[in-house]
Amino acid sequence: MSDEKTLKLVTNLKRDGIEKRLVDARSKAQKAGLSDVAKMLEGIEGAPKAKVEEKLKGAQKLLAGKADHSHILEVLDMVELNLPNL
């Protein structure tokens, strides 16, 4: 039996769906004690696309190599696929 998980790719999120997932990722980061990641994801609500992208990529970089927190990175990766919809 394989331990691999399949990530459901959603590519039709609009701004409200994108922001909701980023707020959720921020909350998960706070609960996990990842204050640097949570801080990076602050202020995304209503921010211009370039700012959201900057903060998203910063959070992804901070999570790189932290396998224990892959569930947060998966959300961020899905949001990245939806950035053109902003």
Residue frames as a rotation matrix with the C-alpha (Angstrom) as fourth column:
MET 1
0.581 0.814 0.000 0.00
0.814 -0.581 0.000 0.00
0.000 0.000 -1.000 0.00
SER 2
-0.283 -0.689 0.667 1.31
0.690 -0.629 -0.357 3.42
0.666 0.359 0.654 -0.90
ASP 3
-0.087 0.169 -0.982 1.58
0.877 -0.454 -0.156 6.33
-0.472 -0.875 -0.109 1.52
GLU 4
-0.922 -0.283 0.265 1.38
0.384 -0.765 0.517 8.89
0.057 0.578 0.814 -1.28
LYS 5
-0.112 0.886 -0.450 -1.34
0.463 -0.354 -0.813 11.50
-0.879 -0.299 -0.371 -1.09
THR 6
-0.368 0.102 0.924 -3.05
0.894 -0.235 0.382 13.07
0.256 0.967 -0.005 -4.04
LEU 7
-0.672 0.112 -0.732 -3.51
0.236 -0.905 -0.355 16.81
-0.702 -0.411 0.581 -3.97
LYS 8
0.221 0.816 0.534 -6.75
0.922 0.004 -0.388 17.95
-0.319 0.578 -0.751 -5.54
LEU 9
-0.822 -0.569 -0.001 -5.86
0.521 -0.752 0.404 20.77
-0.231 0.332 0.915 -7.88
VAL 10
0.402 0.906 -0.136 -8.32
0.800 -0.419 -0.429 23.61
-0.446 0.064 -0.893 -7.91
THR 11
-0.665 -0.727 0.172 -7.55
0.702 -0.529 0.478 26.23
-0.256 0.439 0.861 -10.53
ASN 12
-0.254 0.650 0.716 -10.75
0.582 -0.488 0.650 28.25
0.772 0.582 -0.255 -10.65
LEU 13
0.010 0.214 -0.977 -10.53
0.965 -0.256 -0.046 30.15
-0.260 -0.943 -0.209 -7.37
LYS 14
0.420 0.161 0.893 -11.47
0.409 -0.912 -0.028 33.80
0.810 0.377 -0.449 -7.39
ARG 15
-0.314 -0.629 0.711 -10.10
-0.307 -0.642 -0.703 36.44
0.899 -0.439 0.008 -5.00
ASP 16
0.310 0.484 0.818 -12.38
-0.914 -0.085 0.396 35.47
0.261 -0.871 0.416 -2.10
GLY 17
0.983 0.043 -0.176 -11.40
-0.018 0.990 0.143 31.79
0.180 -0.137 0.974 -2.36
ILE 18
0.198 -0.980 0.005 -7.71
0.379 0.071 -0.923 32.65
0.904 0.185 0.386 -2.63
GLU 19
-0.266 -0.278 0.923 -7.84
-0.603 -0.699 -0.384 34.97
0.752 -0.658 0.018 0.37
LYS 20
0.697 0.591 0.406 -9.80
-0.694 0.412 0.591 32.42
0.182 -0.694 0.697 2.40
ARG 21
0.843 -0.411 -0.346 -7.12
0.372 0.911 -0.176 29.78
0.387 0.020 0.922 1.81
LEU 22
-0.140 -0.926 0.350 -4.31
0.207 -0.373 -0.904 32.18
0.968 -0.054 0.244 2.63
VAL 23
0.028 0.240 0.970 -6.04
-0.864 -0.483 0.144 33.18
0.503 -0.842 0.194 5.88
ASP 24
0.946 0.323 0.018 -6.46
-0.299 0.852 0.429 29.47
0.123 -0.411 0.903 6.66
ALA 25
0.446 -0.864 -0.235 -2.75
0.530 0.466 -0.708 28.85
0.721 0.191 0.666 5.93
ARG 26
-0.262 -0.508 0.821 -1.85
-0.345 -0.745 -0.571 31.78
0.901 -0.433 0.020 8.20
SER 27
0.465 0.539 0.702 -3.99
-0.856 0.070 0.513 30.33
0.227 -0.840 0.494 10.99
LYS 28
0.950 -0.161 -0.267 -2.39
0.172 0.985 0.019 26.89
0.260 -0.064 0.964 10.57
ALA 29
0.060 -0.986 0.156 1.07
0.332 -0.128 -0.935 28.48
0.941 0.108 0.320 10.67
GLN 30
-0.088 -0.028 0.996 0.20
-0.753 -0.652 -0.085 30.33
0.652 -0.758 0.036 13.89
LYS 31
0.801 0.483 0.353 -1.07
-0.596 0.601 0.532 27.12
0.045 -0.637 0.770 15.50
ALA 32
0.808 -0.550 -0.212 2.10
0.460 0.814 -0.355 25.32
0.368 0.189 0.911 14.42
GLY 33
0.605 -0.583 -0.543 4.30
0.388 -0.380 0.840 27.99
-0.696 -0.718 -0.004 16.01
LEU 34
-0.218 -0.648 0.730 5.53
0.971 -0.070 0.229 29.27
-0.097 0.758 0.645 12.65
SER 35
0.368 0.418 -0.830 5.25
0.496 -0.844 -0.205 32.94
-0.786 -0.336 -0.518 13.49
ASP 36
-0.574 -0.641 -0.509 7.54
-0.128 -0.544 0.829 33.95
-0.809 0.541 0.231 10.61
VAL 37
-0.862 0.339 0.377 5.23
0.492 0.381 0.783 32.27
0.122 0.860 -0.495 8.09
ALA 38
0.098 0.953 -0.285 2.11
0.981 -0.141 -0.135 33.67
-0.169 -0.267 -0.949 9.76
LYS 39
0.072 -0.144 -0.987 3.60
0.213 -0.964 0.156 37.17
-0.974 -0.222 -0.039 9.73
MET 40
-0.894 -0.446 -0.031 4.48
0.033 -0.135 0.990 36.81
-0.446 0.885 0.136 6.04
LEU 41
-0.639 0.711 0.293 0.83
0.683 0.350 0.641 36.04
0.353 0.610 -0.709 5.27
GLU 42
-0.144 0.574 -0.806 -0.53
0.687 -0.528 -0.499 39.06
-0.713 -0.626 -0.318 7.14
GLY 43
-0.197 0.116 -0.973 -2.19
-0.248 -0.967 -0.065 41.84
-0.949 0.228 0.220 5.17
ILE 44
-0.927 -0.170 0.336 -3.18
0.244 0.407 0.880 39.80
-0.286 0.897 -0.336 2.14
GLU 45
-0.065 0.993 0.096 -6.85
0.872 0.103 -0.479 40.69
-0.486 0.052 -0.873 2.36
GLY 46
0.839 0.528 -0.129 -7.60
0.374 -0.733 -0.568 43.15
-0.394 0.428 -0.813 -0.43
ALA 47
0.039 -0.915 -0.402 -3.91
-0.122 -0.403 0.907 43.54
-0.992 0.013 -0.127 -1.33
PRO 48
0.411 0.026 -0.911 -2.88
-0.888 -0.214 -0.407 44.01
-0.205 0.977 -0.065 -4.97
LYS 49
0.982 0.033 -0.184 -1.99
-0.099 0.926 -0.364 40.87
0.159 0.376 0.913 -6.90
ALA 50
0.250 -0.967 -0.039 1.75
-0.129 0.007 -0.992 41.64
0.960 0.253 -0.123 -6.83
LYS 51
-0.242 -0.306 0.921 1.71
-0.912 -0.251 -0.324 41.97
0.330 -0.918 -0.219 -3.03
VAL 52
0.682 0.540 0.493 -0.22
-0.659 0.746 0.095 38.72
-0.316 -0.390 0.865 -2.59
GLU 53
0.861 -0.399 -0.317 2.26
0.051 0.686 -0.726 36.96
0.507 0.609 0.610 -4.87
GLU 54
-0.057 -0.922 0.383 5.22
-0.463 -0.316 -0.828 38.43
0.885 -0.224 -0.409 -2.97
LYS 55
-0.075 0.095 0.993 3.86
-0.995 0.060 -0.080 37.29
-0.068 -0.994 0.090 0.38
LEU 56
0.894 0.440 0.085 2.89
-0.423 0.892 -0.161 33.85
-0.147 0.108 0.983 -0.96
LYS 57
0.608 -0.727 -0.318 6.35
0.043 0.431 -0.901 33.23
0.792 0.535 0.293 -2.38
GLY 58
-0.232 -0.677 0.699 7.96
-0.722 -0.362 -0.590 34.45
0.652 -0.641 -0.405 0.84
ALA 59
0.298 0.435 0.850 5.88
-0.896 0.435 0.091 32.03
-0.330 -0.788 0.519 2.89
GLN 60
0.976 0.031 -0.216 6.71
-0.131 0.875 -0.465 29.17
0.175 0.483 0.858 0.50
LYS 61
0.189 -0.982 -0.014 10.40
-0.224 -0.029 -0.974 29.95
0.956 0.187 -0.226 0.86
LEU 62
-0.236 -0.238 0.942 10.13
-0.944 -0.175 -0.281 29.94
0.231 -0.955 -0.183 4.66
LEU 63
0.546 0.561 0.623 8.40
-0.691 0.721 -0.043 26.54
-0.473 -0.407 0.781 4.55
ALA 64
0.544 -0.389 -0.743 10.88
-0.570 0.478 -0.668 24.96
0.615 0.787 0.038 2.14
GLY 65
-0.394 -0.772 -0.499 12.40
-0.224 0.608 -0.762 21.85
0.892 -0.188 -0.412 3.67
LYS 66
-0.722 0.235 0.650 9.96
-0.670 -0.005 -0.742 21.72
-0.171 -0.972 0.161 6.60
ALA 67
-0.759 0.374 -0.533 8.33
-0.083 0.757 0.649 18.36
0.646 0.536 -0.543 5.87
ASP 68
-0.760 0.475 -0.443 6.34
0.618 0.318 -0.719 18.50
-0.201 -0.820 -0.535 9.11
HIS 69
-0.257 0.648 -0.717 4.40
0.002 -0.741 -0.671 21.43
-0.966 -0.174 0.189 7.68
SER 70
-0.962 -0.154 0.224 3.82
0.201 0.152 0.968 20.18
-0.183 0.976 -0.116 4.16
HIS 71
-0.157 0.981 0.112 0.05
0.974 0.173 -0.146 20.55
-0.162 0.086 -0.983 4.65
ILE 72
0.370 0.215 -0.904 0.50
0.227 -0.964 -0.137 24.32
-0.901 -0.154 -0.405 4.78
LEU 73
-0.586 -0.691 -0.424 2.81
-0.296 -0.305 0.905 24.34
-0.754 0.656 -0.026 1.78
GLU 74
-0.714 0.395 0.578 0.28
0.675 0.608 0.418 22.31
-0.186 0.689 -0.701 -0.22
VAL 75
0.391 0.877 -0.279 -2.34
0.771 -0.478 -0.421 25.02
-0.502 -0.050 -0.863 0.36
LEU 76
0.186 -0.405 -0.895 0.12
-0.207 -0.907 0.368 27.71
-0.961 0.117 -0.252 -0.70
ASP 77
-0.834 -0.514 0.203 1.07
0.041 0.308 0.950 25.76
-0.551 0.801 -0.236 -3.82
MET 78
-0.257 0.830 0.495 -2.61
0.951 0.308 -0.023 25.46
-0.171 0.465 -0.869 -4.79
VAL 79
0.564 0.426 -0.707 -3.11
0.381 -0.894 -0.234 29.19
-0.732 -0.138 -0.667 -4.23
GLU 80
-0.354 -0.791 -0.499 -0.08
-0.199 -0.457 0.867 29.90
-0.914 0.406 0.004 -6.45
LEU 81
-0.766 0.121 0.631 -1.79
0.594 0.507 0.625 28.05
-0.244 0.854 -0.461 -9.31
ASN 82
0.202 0.971 0.126 -4.74
0.978 -0.193 -0.077 30.42
-0.051 0.138 -0.989 -8.89
LEU 83
-0.288 -0.377 -0.880 -2.85
0.462 -0.860 0.217 33.73
-0.839 -0.345 0.422 -8.82
PRO 84
-0.959 -0.056 0.278 -3.72
0.277 -0.404 0.872 34.50
0.063 0.913 0.403 -12.46
ASN 85
-0.156 0.987 0.041 -7.37
0.817 0.106 0.567 34.65
0.555 0.122 -0.823 -11.31
LEU 86
-0.192 0.062 -0.980 -6.74
0.801 -0.567 -0.193 37.65
-0.567 -0.821 0.059 -9.03
